[in-house]
Structures are given as C-alpha cells and as structure tokens.
C-alpha cells in the first residue's frame, strides 16, 4: 500500500495532507525518513508520524458533540444531518452514528464503522448506561424519582426502571439527571410526560464509559483514545445482570 494512502486510512487527514506530511520529513518507515508518498508499506512496517506510531486504522471510533437542529441520520434530502459535521474521509469509510439522538437533543454521539461493536452496544441484552441532563416544566419531586425507579407504564410498553437525580426544583422549571439503558423512541421525554412534565431541553453527557469533554464544542468531533475504545468494548461484552429496582435501561430522548 502507498504510504500516503496508509496515513489517510484513519480519516484524520486527507491523502493530499498525508503527502505534505511525508514530503516535510515528518514520517519514518522502519526507522528511515520517508519523503515519497508512493513509498510502499506493509502490515509489518513500523510507521511513525512525528515520532508517534501509526497503525492501519481500518476501524474508526469518534465522539461528536451533536448540536440541536441536526438529524441523527446517514442522509436526508431536506435537513442537515450529523454526517454533514464530519469530513468526507470518514463518510467514505462508513463511520456512522451508534443509536440516535432526537433533532432537538444535544450531546455525546458515538460514531464508528465497527459494526460488531455498535451491534453489541445497542443490543437489548447489553444496552449501556447513558446519562442525560433534562430541563423540564414544573416541580420535580421525590415521587418522580420513585416513579422512574419503579418503571413507568407508557401507551405501548412499560419503561424499565431508570435513575432520576433532581439537580434543581422550581414551581415553573426543574432540572434533573436521568440515567437510562433502554432504547425506545422518545423514551426520556415520554417518561417525563408520564409524570406530568414536558422536556424543554435534553443533553446527553455520557454513553457507557464515555464522557463528553467540556472543551469539545457543539458541532465538533474527536477520535476516541485507545483506552476509551477498550472501555467501550469491555462495556459491550458484559451481559446485563438482573437489576435492582433502582437500576434500569433506556437510550434516547
């Protein structure tokens, strides 16, 4: 494989950008500075960029800080989607959202082309915990906390238990943290509606072991670290044990 193509596999740089890095002398192959983009490399080659090892990153893992007003979809002819927020290199490599966030929901969205990992993360038997910050109308009380913990009867199914922590409570508006595992359509919003509250803002702060960094602006993305990818894999591999009444499952708002 050509060296410039090898360096572009991760999606972090285009092939032309890789060529510029090579010609600048920033790349070494098996200990030697490589100045030609057409230099051939193999799986056995040790490739260093600015002294750091580069692997054949055929599988890609990213987190995106999804803004409001953007659809979680691969494509849409009428509306902007999260795929419009990532570079063409990642789109070509089929780096896609894992699960979904509603159009008006903000926060952490995992994106990958590792279909097996995505399948396990979304499997009903392995759903990972997600945490949302919800702003709602009305006064949140301990009765609401207990209702979430018990599970709620919705129009078409019984929502499994979830954790609700009240951050602030006012007669007109309250804020709570919701931790869920299950992945039904509009589930967080519907659970609040079932307790008499309308969600006016919803933000996902965590996805399994991943936390959305405060320094990552809305609409921006970054690659996951090796440690974060490994933590995700471990999270997906562990089968869900029987939960106590104060634990539950859910996914999206």
N, C-alpha and C positions, 0 to 999 in steps of 0.2 A: 504494500500500500504506500502511496505517496505520503511524505511527511506532512505536507500542508493539509491533506485530507484527514490524516490521523489526528492532527491538532484541532481540527474543526468538529470532530465527532461529538465532543461534549456539548456543543451548542453554545458555549460561552464566547466563541469567536467565529467569525466567518472564515471561509477558506482564504480570501484575499488578506484578511487581517493576520491569519496564520502565516501567510507568505511573507508579510512585512516583518513579523517577529523573527522568522527564520533568517531573513537577509540581514537583520540587525545584529545577528550573532547571539541572540538570547536562548537559542536551543542547542542542546547537546544530545547526540545519539551515541550510546555506548562510550561515553567519555570524550567524544570528539565534537568540536563545534561544527554544526551542520548549517551551511549557508545557502543550500539549494532546496527550494520547495519540492523538487522532484526526487529528492533522496528517498530511497526505498527503506521501509521499516517492516518488521515482522512482530508477531506476538512476543518473541523472545527479546526484542530490542528494549533497551533502557532509554527512555526519552525524558529529558529534563528541560523544563521551561523556567528560566530564571532560577535554576538550582533546585526546583521542585519537581518531583516525578509526575509524569502524565501517563495515565493508563488509557486503554481503549474503552472509553466510557459509552458503551453502546446503550446502556440503561441510564436514564436521566431522572433526577429527583429534584424538584423545586418547590418552594413555597411562594405563593403570590398573596399580597395584601389586596384583596378584592375591594374595589370601591363600590358605592351604591350606583345603581343605574346601569349596571353591566350584567348581561346574562351569563350564567354558567352553562355554556354550550359550545360544541365544536364549531358551529357556524350558524348564522342566522341572516337571512337576506334583508331584514328590516331593522335590526338592532345591533348595537355593539356587543361583542362577547369578550370573555376573558382571553380568548385566543388572539384578539387584537392587541393585547397588552404584552405578548411575548414575541421574541424575534422569529423571523422566518425559519431559521435553522431548527428551532425547537418544534415549530409546526410541521416541518418536513419530517422530523423524526417521531411524529405522532405522540408528542408529550401532551397528555390530555388531563382534564380535571378528574380527581377522585371524589365521587359524590357530587353534590351541588350545594350552592347557596342561592337563596332567592335573589331576585333582581335588586331588591332594596336592602339586602343584608350585606354587611361588610365583614372583613376579617380574613382569617387564615384559610387559604385554599391550597390543598396539596395537589401537585401536578406531576405526572410521571408517565413513562412509556413502559413501565414494568407492570404488565397486565396481571401477572400472577399475584404480585403484592397488592395491587389495587383490589383484586377479587377477594383476597383474604381480609383486607381491611374493611370491606363493605359487606362481607358475609354475615348473615343473620346470627351465625354461631360465634362470630369473632368481632362484632362491632366494637370499636374502641371508644373510649370516653371522649366527648367533646364538651368544651365549656363555652357558654355564651353569656354576654352581658346584655341584659334586656331592660329597656326603659318602657314602662307600661303606665296606663292610666289607672288612677285610683290607688287605694291604700293596700299595700301588701301586708298580710298578717301571718301569724303562726299557723292559722287554719289553712292558708295557701301552701305553706311549707309542708304540712302534713298531707294535704291533698296530692301534691306532687310525689311525695314519698310513698303514698298508698297506690298510686296509679289512677288514671282518670278515664272514665267512660266517655269516649267521643262518639260521633254519629255512626261511624263504621267500624270501630275497633276500640279495644281497651288499651290505652297508652300504658306502657310498663313504668314502673317506679323510676323517678328521677330525683336529683338533689336540687333544692332551691335554697339559696342563701340570700337573705334580704340585706342589701347594702344601704339603702335609704328608703324611708317610707313617709309619704305625704298624702294628704287627702286627694290632691289632684294628680300627683305623679309619684311613682316609686321606681327604684332600680334594684334589680336582683341578678345574681349569678345562677345560671342553670347548667347543671352537668347531666348530660344525656348520652345514651348509647343507641337507641332505636333510630330508624331512618325513614319515617313516614313523611309524606308530603305536608309541608307547613306545620309540622308537629309541634314545635315550640310555641308558635303563635296560637295554634288550636288549643293547646293545654292551658295557656293563659286565658284564652277566651272562655274556656270551660269553667274557669274560676272567676269570671266576671271582669277580666282585664284585657284591654286592647294593647298590643305591642306597637309602640311608635318608633322604636329603633332597636336593631338587633345586630350584635357584633360577635363573631366567633374569635375567641382568644387562643384556644388550644385545639389540637387534633391529636389524640393519643398523647405520645410523649413530646410532641412539638409545641412550642410556644411562639406566638407571633412577636418578633422583636419590636420594641418601641421605636427603634431607629429605622425600621423599614416603612417608607411612606406608602400611602394608598396608591395603587396602580403599579407598584414596583414589585420585583421578584428577586429571589436569590437562590442559588444552588444549596441543597442541603449538605451538611457536613457528613463525613464518613460515620461519625458517631450517631448523628440523627437518623441516617438511613438504617444503621444497625438496630437502633432502638425501635424504629418502626417495624422492622422485620420481626424482632422479638415480640412486639405487641401483637402483631398479626398472628403469630404462631401459637400463642397461648389461648387455649379454649376457655370460653367463659364458664366460670363456676356458678353454682347456684348462688343467687344474690340474696342478701338480707333485705328486709322491707325498705331500707333506706338507701338502696342502690338501684340503678335502673339502666335502661337502654334507650337511645334515641340518636338522631343525627341533625337534620336541618331544620331551620326556622320555617 
